Amino acid sequence: MYARKSINFYLDSVASRRPTPGGGSVAALCAALGAALDSMVVNYTLGNKTYASVEKEMCGIRKKNENIRKRLIGLLDKDTRVYQKLNSVLALSRQNKKRTALVQKYLKEAANVPFEICILSFSALILCGRIVKIGNLNLITDTGCAAYLLESAYQCAVLNVKINLKYIKDKNFVRKKREYLTALLRKVVRLKQATIKQLERSL
């Protein structure tokens, strides 16, 4: 869908008077950019004799990080597809007996996509916190940029979870999602702050 298009096409689509791609898709892209910066730092660390002692660990980080990045790119389009499904059932007649159940089903799907973006952003931020300590110092500001992007992606994705939770009738589902994201946010903020502090000590 959008992942294989040019960046200009994607940005024009976001800017247009159409509901998709919207905030959830943009959050996925933001997180994927953060993960991409982390991979760049890792790649400039690998093969560098100065960082030979962390070569094995960095290989493991790169593998994990690239898996996260690929999943985020998939969510960039998945968010759009789920929103389109939700819109299609919202357009059904209110006399349609299946409408209510379908709306609730797709509201949960629409909440779960940005929720996954939150989880992946946090996972990438954990790796970022390690990269800033052992990665190539010549690219340390790129690691800082990654940390800011990943925190921003998390915050944006949370908003997209909450707007769907507002209309979901399953109170247990809503409560669990809200509690999890609130607790995780504190960890996200601490991780970003720790990464930036480590970066500033190296400047």
Sequence and secondary structure as in RCSB ss.txt:
>XXXX:A:sequence
MYARKSINFYLDSVASRRPTPGGGSVAALCAALGAALDSMVVNYTLGNKTYASVEKEMCGIRKKNENIRKRLIGL
LDKDTRVYQKLNSVLALSRQNKKRTALVQKYLKEAANVPFEICILSFSALILCGRIVKIGNLNLITDTGCAAYLL
ESAYQCAVLNVKINLKYIKDKNFVRKKREYLTALLRKVVRLKQATIKQLERSL
>XXXX:A:secstr
  TTS HHHHHHHHHSSSS S HHHHHHHHHHHHHHHHHHHHHHHTT GGGGGGHHHHHHHHHHHHHHHHHHHHH
HHHHHHHHHHHHHHHTS TT TTHHHHHHHHHHHHHHHHHHHHHHHHHHHHHHHHHHHHS GGGHHHHHHHHHHH
HHHHHHHHHHHHHHHTT   HHHHHHHHHHHHHHHHHHHHHHHHHHHHHHHH 
